[in-house]
Amino acid sequence: MSGGVTETSVGGEAALGGGGKKRDSLGTSGSAQLIIKDLGEIHSRLLDHRPVIQGETRYFVKEFEEKRSLRELRVLENLKNMIHETNEHTLPKCRETMQDNLEEVLQRLQAANDAVCRLQQREQERKKEYIKEEPREDGGEGVCDKTLQRQGIAPWFG
């Protein structure tokens, strides 16, 4: 085709024709590319929510971890204070009370043990007197401990 007809290539550039005039392809195809680029940005801002959601997710996780960390720190601090209070005040107080009460209980047990021993001794003396004074049916003396031992019967109070 002769004449001054210019053909455009696929890339949007003008091919040189017979007239030797170069067509300004930047104005037409460059503005189309800018428009396409702007449309892509508008589309991504309006319809693509992934960056916003990712940002919000990161913020939520960060806040959650900080709050959880602070909550755990408060719990640990409370436990530390409770342990310190127990070690410094409660345990010595309990130990002192226990020692005082144990001494009192030990004294009462010792008194009860002494009373039981005295009662047992009196009972033994009464049994011995009763056995010695009681005449046997066969007319003999009272049964003594040795006789009981020979027969294999040990007295319960001995």
CORHU-V183494 format. One record per pair of residues at least 24 apart in sequence whose C-alpha atoms are under 6 Angstrom apart, sorted by the first residue. I is the first residue (numbers start at 1). GAP is how many residues later the second one is. D is the distance in whole Angstrom. If there is no record, write none. Layout:
I;GAP;D / I;GAP;D
This chain:
124;33;6
